[in-house]
Every structure is written in C-alpha cells, then in structure tokens.
Amino acid sequence: MVKVIIDKEKIRDMLFMCGIEQMEIMASLFR
C-alpha cells in the first residue's frame, strides 16, 4: 500500500519534471 503511494509521488514528480522540460523547449523555440 505504501509502495503504491510512493510510486504515485514518483510518477507525479516525473510528469512535473517532463512538463518543465516541455515548457523550456517551447520557450526556446519561440525565443
């Protein structure tokens, strides 16, 4: 049960980091 919660946190962190990378890529394209 605890492992699932940790995995969810990891997935959320990974998605958050990917989102930041995507935004940086978009920003560099529009610059």
mmCIF file of the N, C-alpha and C atoms, coordinates in Angstrom:
data_MODEL
# 
_entry.id   MODEL 
# 
loop_
_atom_site.group_PDB 
_atom_site.id 
_atom_site.type_symbol 
_atom_site.label_atom_id 
_atom_site.label_alt_id 
_atom_site.label_comp_id 
_atom_site.label_asym_id 
_atom_site.label_entity_id 
_atom_site.label_seq_id 
_atom_site.pdbx_PDB_ins_code 
_atom_site.Cartn_x 
_atom_site.Cartn_y 
_atom_site.Cartn_z 
_atom_site.occupancy 
_atom_site.B_iso_or_equiv 
_atom_site.pdbx_formal_charge 
_atom_site.auth_seq_id 
_atom_site.auth_comp_id 
_atom_site.auth_asym_id 
_atom_site.auth_atom_id 
_atom_site.pdbx_PDB_model_num 
ATOM 1  N N  . MET A 1 1  ? 0.848  -1.205 0.000   1.00 0.00 ? 1  MET A N  1 
ATOM 2  C CA . MET A 1 1  ? 0.000  0.000  0.000   1.00 0.00 ? 1  MET A CA 1 
ATOM 3  C C  . MET A 1 1  ? 0.884  1.256  0.000   1.00 0.00 ? 1  MET A C  1 
ATOM 4  N N  . VAL A 1 2  ? 1.871  1.278  0.891   1.00 0.00 ? 2  VAL A N  1 
ATOM 5  C CA . VAL A 1 2  ? 2.775  2.433  0.957   1.00 0.00 ? 2  VAL A CA 1 
ATOM 6  C C  . VAL A 1 2  ? 3.549  2.564  -0.347  1.00 0.00 ? 2  VAL A C  1 
ATOM 7  N N  . LYS A 1 3  ? 3.943  1.422  -0.932  1.00 0.00 ? 3  LYS A N  1 
ATOM 8  C CA . LYS A 1 3  ? 4.723  1.446  -2.175  1.00 0.00 ? 3  LYS A CA 1 
ATOM 9  C C  . LYS A 1 3  ? 3.930  2.109  -3.294  1.00 0.00 ? 3  LYS A C  1 
ATOM 10 N N  . VAL A 1 4  ? 2.636  1.852  -3.349  1.00 0.00 ? 4  VAL A N  1 
ATOM 11 C CA . VAL A 1 4  ? 1.797  2.452  -4.392  1.00 0.00 ? 4  VAL A CA 1 
ATOM 12 C C  . VAL A 1 4  ? 1.794  3.967  -4.250  1.00 0.00 ? 4  VAL A C  1 
ATOM 13 N N  . ILE A 1 5  ? 1.672  4.446  -3.009  1.00 0.00 ? 5  ILE A N  1 
ATOM 14 C CA . ILE A 1 5  ? 1.657  5.897  -2.771  1.00 0.00 ? 5  ILE A CA 1 
ATOM 15 C C  . ILE A 1 5  ? 2.987  6.502  -3.218  1.00 0.00 ? 5  ILE A C  1 
ATOM 16 N N  . ILE A 1 6  ? 4.099  5.833  -2.878  1.00 0.00 ? 6  ILE A N  1 
ATOM 17 C CA . ILE A 1 6  ? 5.421  6.330  -3.276  1.00 0.00 ? 6  ILE A CA 1 
ATOM 18 C C  . ILE A 1 6  ? 5.521  6.361  -4.794  1.00 0.00 ? 6  ILE A C  1 
ATOM 19 N N  . ASP A 1 7  ? 5.035  5.306  -5.464  1.00 0.00 ? 7  ASP A N  1 
ATOM 20 C CA . ASP A 1 7  ? 5.073  5.262  -6.926  1.00 0.00 ? 7  ASP A CA 1 
ATOM 21 C C  . ASP A 1 7  ? 4.267  6.416  -7.508  1.00 0.00 ? 7  ASP A C  1 
ATOM 22 N N  . LYS A 1 8  ? 3.117  6.697  -6.927  1.00 0.00 ? 8  LYS A N  1 
ATOM 23 C CA . LYS A 1 8  ? 2.291  7.810  -7.422  1.00 0.00 ? 8  LYS A CA 1 
ATOM 24 C C  . LYS A 1 8  ? 3.050  9.120  -7.292  1.00 0.00 ? 8  LYS A C  1 
ATOM 25 N N  . GLU A 1 9  ? 3.734  9.311  -6.165  1.00 0.00 ? 9  GLU A N  1 
ATOM 26 C CA . GLU A 1 9  ? 4.520  10.535 -5.959  1.00 0.00 ? 9  GLU A CA 1 
ATOM 27 C C  . GLU A 1 9  ? 5.635  10.605 -6.993  1.00 0.00 ? 9  GLU A C  1 
ATOM 28 N N  . LYS A 1 10 ? 6.307  9.459  -7.238  1.00 0.00 ? 10 LYS A N  1 
ATOM 29 C CA . LYS A 1 10 ? 7.393  9.430  -8.228  1.00 0.00 ? 10 LYS A CA 1 
ATOM 30 C C  . LYS A 1 10 ? 6.858  9.789  -9.601  1.00 0.00 ? 10 LYS A C  1 
ATOM 31 N N  . ILE A 1 11 ? 5.727  9.184  -9.982  1.00 0.00 ? 11 ILE A N  1 
ATOM 32 C CA . ILE A 1 11 ? 5.135  9.446  -11.298 1.00 0.00 ? 11 ILE A CA 1 
ATOM 33 C C  . ILE A 1 11 ? 4.774  10.922 -11.418 1.00 0.00 ? 11 ILE A C  1 
ATOM 34 N N  . ARG A 1 12 ? 4.191  11.481 -10.353 1.00 0.00 ? 12 ARG A N  1 
ATOM 35 C CA . ARG A 1 12 ? 3.800  12.899 -10.384 1.00 0.00 ? 12 ARG A CA 1 
ATOM 36 C C  . ARG A 1 12 ? 5.048  13.769 -10.540 1.00 0.00 ? 12 ARG A C  1 
ATOM 37 N N  . ASP A 1 13 ? 6.123  13.439 -9.803  1.00 0.00 ? 13 ASP A N  1 
ATOM 38 C CA . ASP A 1 13 ? 7.370  14.208 -9.919  1.00 0.00 ? 13 ASP A CA 1 
ATOM 39 C C  . ASP A 1 13 ? 7.926  14.101 -11.333 1.00 0.00 ? 13 ASP A C  1 
ATOM 40 N N  . MET A 1 14 ? 7.891  12.885 -11.913 1.00 0.00 ? 14 MET A N  1 
ATOM 41 C CA . MET A 1 14 ? 8.403  12.691 -13.274 1.00 0.00 ? 14 MET A CA 1 
ATOM 42 C C  . MET A 1 14 ? 7.587  13.512 -14.268 1.00 0.00 ? 14 MET A C  1 
ATOM 43 N N  . LEU A 1 15 ? 6.264  13.474 -14.135 1.00 0.00 ? 15 LEU A N  1 
ATOM 44 C CA . LEU A 1 15 ? 5.408  14.251 -15.043 1.00 0.00 ? 15 LEU A CA 1 
ATOM 45 C C  . LEU A 1 15 ? 5.673  15.741 -14.876 1.00 0.00 ? 15 LEU A C  1 
ATOM 46 N N  . PHE A 1 16 ? 5.871  16.172 -13.633 1.00 0.00 ? 16 PHE A N  1 
ATOM 47 C CA . PHE A 1 16 ? 6.145  17.584 -13.354 1.00 0.00 ? 16 PHE A CA 1 
ATOM 48 C C  . PHE A 1 16 ? 7.452  18.004 -14.026 1.00 0.00 ? 16 PHE A C  1 
ATOM 49 N N  . MET A 1 17 ? 8.499  17.167 -13.880 1.00 0.00 ? 17 MET A N  1 
ATOM 50 C CA . MET A 1 17 ? 9.795  17.468 -14.496 1.00 0.00 ? 17 MET A CA 1 
ATOM 51 C C  . MET A 1 17 ? 9.668  17.482 -16.014 1.00 0.00 ? 17 MET A C  1 
ATOM 52 N N  . CYS A 1 18 ? 8.938  16.516 -16.584 1.00 0.00 ? 18 CYS A N  1 
ATOM 53 C CA . CYS A 1 18 ? 8.739  16.480 -18.039 1.00 0.00 ? 18 CYS A CA 1 
ATOM 54 C C  . CYS A 1 18 ? 8.000  17.731 -18.485 1.00 0.00 ? 18 CYS A C  1 
ATOM 55 N N  . GLY A 1 19 ? 7.031  18.167 -17.711 1.00 0.00 ? 19 GLY A N  1 
ATOM 56 C CA . GLY A 1 19 ? 6.276  19.370 -18.048 1.00 0.00 ? 19 GLY A CA 1 
ATOM 57 C C  . GLY A 1 19 ? 7.184  20.588 -18.083 1.00 0.00 ? 19 GLY A C  1 
ATOM 58 N N  . ILE A 1 20 ? 8.092  20.682 -17.102 1.00 0.00 ? 20 ILE A N  1 
ATOM 59 C CA . ILE A 1 20 ? 9.028  21.810 -17.068 1.00 0.00 ? 20 ILE A CA 1 
ATOM 60 C C  . ILE A 1 20 ? 9.928  21.758 -18.299 1.00 0.00 ? 20 ILE A C  1 
ATOM 61 N N  . GLU A 1 21 ? 10.417 20.564 -18.648 1.00 0.00 ? 21 GLU A N  1 
ATOM 62 C CA . GLU A 1 21 ? 11.281 20.423 -19.824 1.00 0.00 ? 21 GLU A CA 1 
ATOM 63 C C  . GLU A 1 21 ? 10.531 20.834 -21.079 1.00 0.00 ? 21 GLU A C  1 
ATOM 64 N N  . GLN A 1 22 ? 9.279  20.406 -21.203 1.00 0.00 ? 22 GLN A N  1 
ATOM 65 C CA . GLN A 1 22 ? 8.472  20.764 -22.370 1.00 0.00 ? 22 GLN A CA 1 
ATOM 66 C C  . GLN A 1 22 ? 8.320  22.274 -22.463 1.00 0.00 ? 22 GLN A C  1 
ATOM 67 N N  . MET A 1 23 ? 8.049  22.928 -21.332 1.00 0.00 ? 23 MET A N  1 
ATOM 68 C CA . MET A 1 23 ? 7.872  24.384 -21.325 1.00 0.00 ? 23 MET A CA 1 
ATOM 69 C C  . MET A 1 23 ? 9.171  25.077 -21.733 1.00 0.00 ? 23 MET A C  1 
ATOM 70 N N  . GLU A 1 24 ? 10.306 24.564 -21.243 1.00 0.00 ? 24 GLU A N  1 
ATOM 71 C CA . GLU A 1 24 ? 11.604 25.159 -21.595 1.00 0.00 ? 24 GLU A CA 1 
ATOM 72 C C  . GLU A 1 24 ? 11.863 24.996 -23.087 1.00 0.00 ? 24 GLU A C  1 
ATOM 73 N N  . ILE A 1 25 ? 11.534 23.826 -23.644 1.00 0.00 ? 25 ILE A N  1 
ATOM 74 C CA . ILE A 1 25 ? 11.719 23.594 -25.085 1.00 0.00 ? 25 ILE A CA 1 
ATOM 75 C C  . ILE A 1 25 ? 10.850 24.561 -25.879 1.00 0.00 ? 25 ILE A C  1 
ATOM 76 N N  . MET A 1 26 ? 9.591  24.703 -25.478 1.00 0.00 ? 26 MET A N  1 
ATOM 77 C CA . MET A 1 26 ? 8.681  25.621 -26.177 1.00 0.00 ? 26 MET A CA 1 
ATOM 78 C C  . MET A 1 26 ? 9.210  27.049 -26.086 1.00 0.00 ? 26 MET A C  1 
ATOM 79 N N  . ALA A 1 27 ? 9.675  27.451 -24.912 1.00 0.00 ? 27 ALA A N  1 
ATOM 80 C CA . ALA A 1 27 ? 10.195 28.810 -24.721 1.00 0.00 ? 27 ALA A CA 1 
ATOM 81 C C  . ALA A 1 27 ? 11.403 29.044 -25.625 1.00 0.00 ? 27 ALA A C  1 
ATOM 82 N N  . SER A 1 28 ? 12.291 28.059 -25.718 1.00 0.00 ? 28 SER A N  1 
ATOM 83 C CA . SER A 1 28 ? 13.489 28.224 -26.551 1.00 0.00 ? 28 SER A CA 1 
ATOM 84 C C  . SER A 1 28 ? 13.104 28.294 -28.025 1.00 0.00 ? 28 SER A C  1 
ATOM 85 N N  . LEU A 1 29 ? 12.034 27.588 -28.411 1.00 0.00 ? 29 LEU A N  1 
ATOM 86 C CA . LEU A 1 29 ? 11.589 27.620 -29.812 1.00 0.00 ? 29 LEU A CA 1 
ATOM 87 C C  . LEU A 1 29 ? 11.029 28.990 -30.162 1.00 0.00 ? 29 LEU A C  1 
ATOM 88 N N  . PHE A 1 30 ? 10.284 29.592 -29.237 1.00 0.00 ? 30 PHE A N  1 
ATOM 89 C CA . PHE A 1 30 ? 9.642  30.886 -29.520 1.00 0.00 ? 30 PHE A CA 1 
ATOM 90 C C  . PHE A 1 30 ? 10.607 32.060 -29.359 1.00 0.00 ? 30 PHE A C  1 
ATOM 91 N N  . ARG A 1 31 ? 11.787 31.797 -28.741 1.00 0.00 ? 31 ARG A N  1 
ATOM 92 C CA . ARG A 1 31 ? 12.713 32.896 -28.499 1.00 0.00 ? 31 ARG A CA 1 
ATOM 93 C C  . ARG A 1 31 ? 13.389 33.340 -29.790 1.00 0.00 ? 31 ARG A C  1 
# 
